[in-house]
Amino acid sequence: MAVRLGVVAGLDLVPLADAELRELLAAREAFARQRIGWYARRRRLAQAASHLLRGVGCAFIAVGAVTPALREAIPAVAATTLGSFAFGYVLLGLGAAAVAVDQVFGVGRSVPRLAAAEFGVAGELELFRADWISAGEAPAAEARRRRIDLARGFTAEINRLVRRESDRAQDMAI
């Protein structure tokens, strides 16, 4: 949007044309969709990383746990490096480390937090669209003022949601 909105204490200094209001609506929707997309990508990445860490960890633990049994059950395995007791302990340690990385760094715990932020922004966008439509039912000058106020309030609410999620992420990291 090229024109700076001149609004002081709810009074329009420069009245907005309908085209500029459409640009304002499009800009605010793009603003929200960008944040929704960012949270969706981060959530999917964290979910995939958590599943990978837990899956690899469980697989290593399982193989490490059965290594001594394989050594006893199949004498040919005992002659290989993979059949040594030490290798089983290495696998157990790697598996535990993979699960610990997921827990210590909160990879899996971040998924619900990111999803809540993503869905919160999406919900605010839906409310904004509905309010925008209902504000258009007022007389033209009043509708413009309401829509500008809606855009400001919407932007402030999205920024508040992002800030709250960022604070929660910092709290979890400490």
GROMACS elastic network, one bead per residue, 0.5 to 0.9 nm:
[ bonds ]
;  ai    aj funct       b0    kb
    1     4     6  0.76080   500
    1    20     6  0.73956   500
    1    23     6  0.62492   500
    1    24     6  0.67486   500
    1    27     6  0.74139   500
    2    20     6  0.89480   500
    3     6     6  0.86952   500
    3    20     6  0.82533   500
    5    12     6  0.81145   500
    5    13     6  0.81852   500
    5    14     6  0.71841   500
    5    15     6  0.86603   500
    5    16     6  0.80218   500
    5   148     6  0.84644   500
    6    11     6  0.82351   500
    6    12     6  0.60561   500
    6    13     6  0.51034   500
    6    14     6  0.56752   500
    6    15     6  0.82488   500
    7    10     6  0.58568   500
    7    11     6  0.54824   500
    7    13     6  0.59133   500
    7    14     6  0.77199   500
    7   145     6  0.87916   500
    7   148     6  0.84134   500
    8    11     6  0.54355   500
    8    12     6  0.69273   500
    8    13     6  0.73804   500
    9    12     6  0.86506   500
   10   145     6  0.69995   500
   10   146     6  0.89196   500
   10   148     6  0.87999   500
   10   149     6  0.75808   500
   11    14     6  0.89877   500
   11   145     6  0.74925   500
   12    15     6  0.56616   500
   12    16     6  0.81673   500
   12   144     6  0.87992   500
   12   145     6  0.71234   500
   15   141     6  0.82484   500
   15   144     6  0.80597   500
   15   145     6  0.89649   500
   16    19     6  0.80051   500
   16    20     6  0.59051   500
   16    21     6  0.65547   500
   16   144     6  0.70871   500
   17    20     6  0.52334   500
   17    21     6  0.64316   500
   17    22     6  0.88312   500
   17   144     6  0.86151   500
   18    22     6  0.63045   500
   18    23     6  0.86836   500
   18   144     6  0.83931   500
   19    22     6  0.50748   500
   19    23     6  0.63016   500
   19    24     6  0.86271   500
   20    24     6  0.60869   500
   20    25     6  0.85980   500
   21    25     6  0.61694   500
   21    26     6  0.85647   500
   21   144     6  0.75121   500
   21   147     6  0.78034   500
   21   148     6  0.80878   500
   22    25     6  0.50488   500
   22    26     6  0.61289   500
   22    27     6  0.84999   500
   23    26     6  0.50405   500
   23    27     6  0.59690   500
   23    28     6  0.85422   500
   24    27     6  0.51057   500
   24    28     6  0.61779   500
   24    29     6  0.85760   500
   24   147     6  0.89561   500
   24   148     6  0.82155   500
   24   151     6  0.75731   500
   25    28     6  0.52675   500
   25    29     6  0.61416   500
   25    30     6  0.85517   500
   25   129     6  0.85260   500
   25   132     6  0.82721   500
   25   147     6  0.86335   500
   25   151     6  0.75248   500
   26    29     6  0.51386   500
   26    30     6  0.60524   500
   26    31     6  0.84875   500
   27    30     6  0.50921   500
   27    31     6  0.60515   500
   27    32     6  0.87159   500
   28    32     6  0.62950   500
   28    33     6  0.86006   500
   28   125     6  0.87226   500
   28   151     6  0.68126   500
   28   154     6  0.79834   500
   28   155     6  0.72308   500
   29    32     6  0.51795   500
   29    33     6  0.60557   500
   29    34     6  0.84963   500
   29   125     6  0.70017   500
   29   128     6  0.88412   500
   29   129     6  0.85204   500
   30    33     6  0.50146   500
   30    34     6  0.59773   500
   30    35     6  0.86596   500
   31    34     6  0.53361   500
   31    35     6  0.66422   500
   31    36     6  0.88784   500
   31   155     6  0.82568   500
   31   158     6  0.89902   500
   32    35     6  0.52377   500
   32    36     6  0.61680   500
   32    37     6  0.86042   500
   32   121     6  0.65849   500
   32   122     6  0.73834   500
   32   124     6  0.85212   500
   32   125     6  0.65782   500
   32   155     6  0.83476   500
   32   158     6  0.72880   500
   33    37     6  0.60080   500
   33    38     6  0.84913   500
   33   121     6  0.83307   500
   33   122     6  0.77644   500
   33   125     6  0.83170   500
   34    37     6  0.51646   500
   34    38     6  0.61989   500
   34    39     6  0.87592   500
   35    39     6  0.62231   500
   35    40     6  0.84786   500
   35   118     6  0.74691   500
   35   121     6  0.74161   500
   35   158     6  0.85989   500
   35   162     6  0.84046   500
   36    39     6  0.53105   500
   36    40     6  0.60707   500
   36    41     6  0.86506   500
   36   117     6  0.80960   500
   36   118     6  0.50797   500
   36   119     6  0.76129   500
   36   120     6  0.88520   500
   36   121     6  0.63158   500
   36   122     6  0.65478   500
   37    41     6  0.60922   500
   37    42     6  0.85435   500
   37   118     6  0.78695   500
   38    41     6  0.52971   500
   38    42     6  0.62319   500
   38    43     6  0.85453   500
   38   118     6  0.82334   500
   39    42     6  0.51067   500
   39    43     6  0.59238   500
   39    44     6  0.85429   500
   39   114     6  0.58313   500
   39   115     6  0.70865   500
   39   117     6  0.70143   500
   39   118     6  0.53018   500
   40    43     6  0.50923   500
   40    44     6  0.61720   500
   40    45     6  0.85642   500
   40   114     6  0.75029   500
   40   115     6  0.71532   500
   40   118     6  0.63563   500
   41    44     6  0.52575   500
   41    45     6  0.61283   500
   41    46     6  0.85820   500
   42    45     6  0.50797   500
   42    46     6  0.60287   500
   42    47     6  0.84216   500
   42   111     6  0.82722   500
   42   114     6  0.72250   500
   43    46     6  0.51762   500
   43    47     6  0.59978   500
   43    48     6  0.85304   500
   43   110     6  0.75744   500
   43   111     6  0.52660   500
   43   112     6  0.80136   500
   43   113     6  0.85440   500
   43   114     6  0.55587   500
   43   115     6  0.63949   500
   43   118     6  0.86641   500
   44    47     6  0.50323   500
   44    48     6  0.60544   500
   44    49     6  0.85093   500
   44   111     6  0.78309   500
   45    48     6  0.51661   500
   45    49     6  0.60737   500
   45    50     6  0.84921   500
   45   111     6  0.89286   500
   46    49     6  0.50952   500
   46    50     6  0.59907   500
   46    51     6  0.85258   500
   46   107     6  0.57059   500
   46   108     6  0.65146   500
   46   109     6  0.88389   500
   46   110     6  0.69942   500
   46   111     6  0.61490   500
   47    50     6  0.51544   500
   47    51     6  0.61521   500
   47    52     6  0.85428   500
   47   107     6  0.74983   500
   47   108     6  0.62588   500
   47   110     6  0.84072   500
   47   111     6  0.60595   500
   48    51     6  0.51596   500
   48    52     6  0.60667   500
   48    53     6  0.85814   500
   48   108     6  0.89794   500
   49    52     6  0.50567   500
   49    53     6  0.60595   500
   49    54     6  0.85045   500
   49   102     6  0.82119   500
   49   107     6  0.71356   500
   49   108     6  0.79483   500
   50    53     6  0.51908   500
   50    54     6  0.60710   500
   50    55     6  0.83482   500
   50    99     6  0.87375   500
   50   102     6  0.59607   500
   50   103     6  0.89652   500
   50   106     6  0.88202   500
   50   107     6  0.56724   500
   50   108     6  0.50512   500
   50   109     6  0.88346   500
   50   111     6  0.89606   500
   51    54     6  0.52344   500
   51    55     6  0.58220   500
   51    56     6  0.83932   500
   51   102     6  0.89534   500
   51   108     6  0.79341   500
   52    55     6  0.50942   500
   52    56     6  0.59423   500
   52    57     6  0.82290   500
   52    98     6  0.89311   500
   53    56     6  0.53398   500
   53    57     6  0.58840   500
   53    58     6  0.85016   500
   53    95     6  0.87040   500
   53    98     6  0.52954   500
   53    99     6  0.60778   500
   53   100     6  0.88612   500
   53   101     6  0.75824   500
   53   102     6  0.63073   500
   54    58     6  0.60029   500
   54    59     6  0.84777   500
   54    95     6  0.83572   500
   54    98     6  0.66013   500
   54    99     6  0.53273   500
   54   100     6  0.89326   500
   54   102     6  0.71401   500
   55    58     6  0.52219   500
   55    59     6  0.61164   500
   55    60     6  0.86074   500
   55    98     6  0.87501   500
   55    99     6  0.85263   500
   56    59     6  0.50770   500
   56    60     6  0.60988   500
   56    61     6  0.85150   500
   56    94     6  0.88828   500
   56    95     6  0.66819   500
   56    98     6  0.69405   500
   56    99     6  0.82832   500
   57    60     6  0.52640   500
   57    61     6  0.61370   500
   57    62     6  0.85730   500
   57    91     6  0.89157   500
   57    92     6  0.84098   500
   57    94     6  0.68834   500
   57    96     6  0.60363   500
   57    97     6  0.72198   500
   57    99     6  0.53955   500
   57   100     6  0.87687   500
   58    61     6  0.50824   500
   58    62     6  0.60459   500
   58    63     6  0.85981   500
   58    95     6  0.60474   500
   58    96     6  0.80253   500
   58    98     6  0.85145   500
   58    99     6  0.77294   500
   59    62     6  0.51292   500
   59    63     6  0.61536   500
   59    64     6  0.83975   500
   59    91     6  0.89306   500
   59    95     6  0.70720   500
   60    63     6  0.52099   500
   60    64     6  0.58445   500
   60    65     6  0.83521   500
   60    88     6  0.89033   500
   60    90     6  0.88963   500
   60    91     6  0.51544   500
   60    92     6  0.60405   500
   60    93     6  0.82657   500
   60    94     6  0.65939   500
   60    96     6  0.81660   500
   60    98     6  0.89656   500
   61    64     6  0.50543   500
   61    65     6  0.59574   500
   61    66     6  0.86961   500
   61    88     6  0.86177   500
   61    89     6  0.89619   500
   61    91     6  0.61699   500
   61    93     6  0.76618   500
   61    94     6  0.76790   500
   61    96     6  0.69373   500
   62    65     6  0.51227   500
   62    66     6  0.63831   500
   62    67     6  0.86809   500
   62    91     6  0.85254   500
   62    92     6  0.77454   500
   62    95     6  0.84259   500
   63    66     6  0.53004   500
   63    67     6  0.60675   500
   63    88     6  0.73151   500
   63    91     6  0.69904   500
   63    92     6  0.78413   500
   64    67     6  0.52848   500
   64    68     6  0.79786   500
   64    85     6  0.88954   500
   64    87     6  0.73780   500
   64    89     6  0.61765   500
   64    90     6  0.73308   500
   64    93     6  0.84990   500
   64    95     6  0.83454   500
   65    68     6  0.70246   500
   65    69     6  0.80291   500
   65    88     6  0.65352   500
   65    89     6  0.80570   500
   65    91     6  0.82286   500
   65    92     6  0.68538   500
   66    69     6  0.51611   500
   66    70     6  0.61671   500
   66    71     6  0.86319   500
   66    88     6  0.77803   500
   67    70     6  0.50705   500
   67    71     6  0.61848   500
   67    72     6  0.87878   500
   67    82     6  0.78639   500
   67    83     6  0.63249   500
   67    84     6  0.77533   500
   67    85     6  0.71527   500
   67    87     6  0.79042   500
   67    88     6  0.53964   500
   67    89     6  0.88669   500
   68    72     6  0.64088   500
   68    73     6  0.86386   500
   68    78     6  0.87999   500
   68    83     6  0.72581   500
   68    84     6  0.76318   500
   68    85     6  0.61399   500
   68    88     6  0.70429   500
   69    72     6  0.51747   500
   69    73     6  0.59758   500
   69    74     6  0.83914   500
   70    74     6  0.56630   500
   70    75     6  0.81255   500
   70    77     6  0.68158   500
   70    78     6  0.79312   500
   70    83     6  0.72598   500
   71    74     6  0.56031   500
   71    75     6  0.60648   500
   71    76     6  0.77880   500
   71    77     6  0.54516   500
   71    79     6  0.85105   500
   71    82     6  0.89734   500
   71    83     6  0.54405   500
   71    84     6  0.74103   500
   71    85     6  0.82862   500
   72    75     6  0.62502   500
   72    77     6  0.83561   500
   72    78     6  0.73978   500
   73    77     6  0.85034   500
   74    77     6  0.56001   500
   74    78     6  0.71890   500
   75    78     6  0.53078   500
   75    79     6  0.71463   500
   76    79     6  0.55593   500
   76    80     6  0.72426   500
   76    83     6  0.84674   500
   77    80     6  0.54415   500
   77    81     6  0.81760   500
   77    82     6  0.70651   500
   77    84     6  0.83142   500
   78    81     6  0.76892   500
   78    82     6  0.77185   500
   78    84     6  0.62108   500
   78    85     6  0.89123   500
   79    82     6  0.84044   500
   79    83     6  0.65918   500
   79    84     6  0.78455   500
   80    83     6  0.52912   500
   80    84     6  0.70599   500
   81    84     6  0.56051   500
   81    86     6  0.89093   500
   81    87     6  0.71688   500
   82    85     6  0.84118   500
   82    86     6  0.87659   500
   82    87     6  0.59140   500
   82    88     6  0.77308   500
   83    86     6  0.84643   500
   83    87     6  0.69275   500
   83    88     6  0.76754   500
   84    87     6  0.53876   500
   84    88     6  0.68497   500
   85    88     6  0.52446   500
   85    89     6  0.65773   500
   85    90     6  0.88506   500
   86    89     6  0.51253   500
   86    90     6  0.62602   500
   86    91     6  0.87673   500
   87    91     6  0.62833   500
   87    92     6  0.86262   500
   88    91     6  0.51542   500
   88    92     6  0.62148   500
   88    93     6  0.86172   500
   89    93     6  0.60565   500
   89    94     6  0.85373   500
   90    93     6  0.50760   500
   90    94     6  0.61332   500
   90    95     6  0.85330   500
   91    94     6  0.50565   500
   91    95     6  0.60275   500
   91    96     6  0.84821   500
   92    95     6  0.51579   500
   92    96     6  0.61377   500
   92    97     6  0.85260   500
   93    96     6  0.51108   500
   93    97     6  0.60225   500
   93    98     6  0.86427   500
   94    98     6  0.61914   500
   94    99     6  0.87382   500
   95    98     6  0.52073   500
   95    99     6  0.64302   500
   95   100     6  0.85591   500
   96    99     6  0.52367   500
   96   100     6  0.60012   500
   96   101     6  0.85964   500
   97   101     6  0.60601   500
   97   102     6  0.86949   500
   98   101     6  0.52127   500
   98   102     6  0.65821   500
   98   103     6  0.88783   500
   99   102     6  0.52504   500
   99   103     6  0.63872   500
   99   104     6  0.86565   500
  100   104     6  0.57134   500
  100   105     6  0.81544   500
  101   104     6  0.52475   500
  101   105     6  0.58077   500
  101   106     6  0.79359   500
  101   107     6  0.80370   500
  102   105     6  0.57118   500
  102   106     6  0.58085   500
  102   107     6  0.52112   500
  102   108     6  0.63203   500
  102   109     6  0.85647   500
  103   106     6  0.50951   500
  103   107     6  0.68360   500
  103   108     6  0.72243   500
  103   109     6  0.78479   500
  104   107     6  0.80644   500
  105   108     6  0.85398   500
  105   109     6  0.87334   500
  105   172     6  0.86153   500
  105   173     6  0.72177   500
  106   110     6  0.60195   500
  106   172     6  0.73684   500
  106   173     6  0.77484   500
  107   110     6  0.54855   500
  107   111     6  0.72530   500
  108   111     6  0.56860   500
  108   112     6  0.82021   500
  109   112     6  0.65037   500
  109   113     6  0.73414   500
  109   172     6  0.89358   500
  110   113     6  0.51945   500
  110   114     6  0.60885   500
  110   115     6  0.85365   500
  110   169     6  0.76459   500
  110   172     6  0.86110   500
  111   114     6  0.52391   500
  111   115     6  0.60846   500
  111   116     6  0.85967   500
  112   116     6  0.60258   500
  112   117     6  0.86082   500
  113   116     6  0.51709   500
  113   117     6  0.63746   500
  113   118     6  0.86736   500
  113   165     6  0.71822   500
  113   168     6  0.80703   500
  113   169     6  0.81604   500
  114   117     6  0.51430   500
  114   118     6  0.60901   500
  114   119     6  0.85983   500
  114   165     6  0.75789   500
  115   119     6  0.60288   500
  115   120     6  0.82682   500
  116   119     6  0.52510   500
  116   120     6  0.58376   500
  116   121     6  0.85678   500
  116   165     6  0.86845   500
  117   121     6  0.61981   500
  117   122     6  0.85644   500
  117   161     6  0.67102   500
  117   162     6  0.71295   500
  117   164     6  0.87484   500
  117   165     6  0.64616   500
  118   121     6  0.54020   500
  118   122     6  0.62940   500
  118   123     6  0.87037   500
  119   123     6  0.59898   500
  119   124     6  0.85241   500
  120   123     6  0.50939   500
  120   124     6  0.62282   500
  120   125     6  0.86218   500
  120   158     6  0.85074   500
  120   161     6  0.73916   500
  121   124     6  0.50691   500
  121   125     6  0.61800   500
  121   126     6  0.87527   500
  121   157     6  0.86506   500
  121   158     6  0.62053   500
  121   161     6  0.72578   500
  121   162     6  0.85355   500
  122   125     6  0.50430   500
  122   126     6  0.63883   500
  122   127     6  0.87931   500
  123   126     6  0.51421   500
  123   127     6  0.63175   500
  123   128     6  0.85662   500
  124   127     6  0.50630   500
  124   128     6  0.60052   500
  124   129     6  0.86102   500
  124   154     6  0.72998   500
  124   157     6  0.78072   500
  124   158     6  0.74069   500
  125   129     6  0.62059   500
  125   130     6  0.86883   500
  125   154     6  0.79007   500
  125   158     6  0.87962   500
  126   129     6  0.51995   500
  126   130     6  0.63299   500
  126   131     6  0.86433   500
  127   130     6  0.51554   500
  127   131     6  0.60528   500
  127   132     6  0.84126   500
  128   131     6  0.50986   500
  128   132     6  0.59152   500
  128   133     6  0.86093   500
  128   150     6  0.71403   500
  128   151     6  0.78730   500
  128   154     6  0.65845   500
  129   132     6  0.50217   500
  129   133     6  0.63224   500
  129   134     6  0.87466   500
  130   133     6  0.52669   500
  130   134     6  0.63256   500
  130   135     6  0.86341   500
  131   134     6  0.50755   500
  131   135     6  0.59596   500
  131   136     6  0.86436   500
  131   147     6  0.83077   500
  131   150     6  0.74892   500
  132   135     6  0.51547   500
  132   136     6  0.65110   500
  132   143     6  0.88826   500
  132   146     6  0.82310   500
  132   147     6  0.60718   500
  132   150     6  0.71092   500
  132   151     6  0.85574   500
  133   136     6  0.53090   500
  133   137     6  0.72844   500
  134   137     6  0.55574   500
  134   138     6  0.78784   500
  134   143     6  0.88990   500
  135   138     6  0.59181   500
  135   142     6  0.82266   500
  135   143     6  0.53402   500
  135   144     6  0.80988   500
  135   146     6  0.60568   500
  135   147     6  0.63246   500
  135   150     6  0.86783   500
  136   139     6  0.76804   500
  136   140     6  0.75685   500
  136   142     6  0.86207   500
  136   143     6  0.51478   500
  136   144     6  0.77862   500
  136   146     6  0.83660   500
  136   147     6  0.77641   500
  137   140     6  0.83620   500
  137   143     6  0.70016   500
  138   141     6  0.81168   500
  138   142     6  0.59910   500
  138   143     6  0.50986   500
  138   144     6  0.88189   500
  138   146     6  0.87102   500
  139   142     6  0.53978   500
  139   143     6  0.58173   500
  139   144     6  0.85929   500
  140   143     6  0.50330   500
  140   144     6  0.62106   500
  140   145     6  0.87127   500
  141   144     6  0.52750   500
  141   145     6  0.63899   500
  141   146     6  0.87090   500
  142   145     6  0.51278   500
  142   146     6  0.60797   500
  142   147     6  0.85194   500
  143   146     6  0.50821   500
  143   147     6  0.60093   500
  143   148     6  0.85438   500
  144   147     6  0.51439   500
  144   148     6  0.61736   500
  144   149     6  0.85686   500
  145   148     6  0.52347   500
  145   149     6  0.61979   500
  145   150     6  0.85390   500
  146   149     6  0.50505   500
  146   150     6  0.59774   500
  146   151     6  0.85862   500
  147   151     6  0.60909   500
  147   152     6  0.85630   500
  148   151     6  0.50966   500
  148   152     6  0.62744   500
  148   153     6  0.86077   500
  149   152     6  0.51180   500
  149   153     6  0.60715   500
  149   154     6  0.84039   500
  150   153     6  0.50992   500
  150   154     6  0.58630   500
  150   155     6  0.84589   500
  151   154     6  0.50572   500
  151   155     6  0.60903   500
  151   156     6  0.85368   500
  152   155     6  0.52142   500
  152   156     6  0.61621   500
  152   157     6  0.86013   500
  153   156     6  0.50624   500
  153   157     6  0.60782   500
  153   158     6  0.86406   500
  154   157     6  0.50926   500
  154   158     6  0.62044   500
  154   159     6  0.85641   500
  155   158     6  0.52283   500
  155   159     6  0.61551   500
  155   160     6  0.85464   500
  156   159     6  0.51249   500
  156   160     6  0.60856   500
  156   161     6  0.87006   500
  157   161     6  0.62231   500
  157   162     6  0.86551   500
  158   161     6  0.50916   500
  158   162     6  0.62334   500
  158   163     6  0.85711   500
  159   162     6  0.50747   500
  159   163     6  0.60499   500
  159   164     6  0.85330   500
  160   163     6  0.50655   500
  160   164     6  0.60663   500
  160   165     6  0.86023   500
  161   164     6  0.51281   500
  161   165     6  0.62113   500
  161   166     6  0.85757   500
  162   165     6  0.51960   500
  162   166     6  0.61210   500
  162   167     6  0.86065   500
  163   166     6  0.50202   500
  163   167     6  0.61265   500
  163   168     6  0.86271   500
  164   167     6  0.50771   500
  164   168     6  0.62429   500
  164   169     6  0.86624   500
  165   168     6  0.50348   500
  165   169     6  0.61853   500
  165   170     6  0.86844   500
  166   169     6  0.50256   500
  166   170     6  0.62836   500
  166   171     6  0.86456   500
  167   170     6  0.51088   500
  167   171     6  0.61792   500
  167   172     6  0.86993   500
  168   172     6  0.62317   500
  168   173     6  0.86446   500
  169   172     6  0.51942   500
  169   173     6  0.62780   500
  169   174     6  0.89138   500
  170   173     6  0.50333   500
  170   174     6  0.64206   500
  171   174     6  0.54565   500
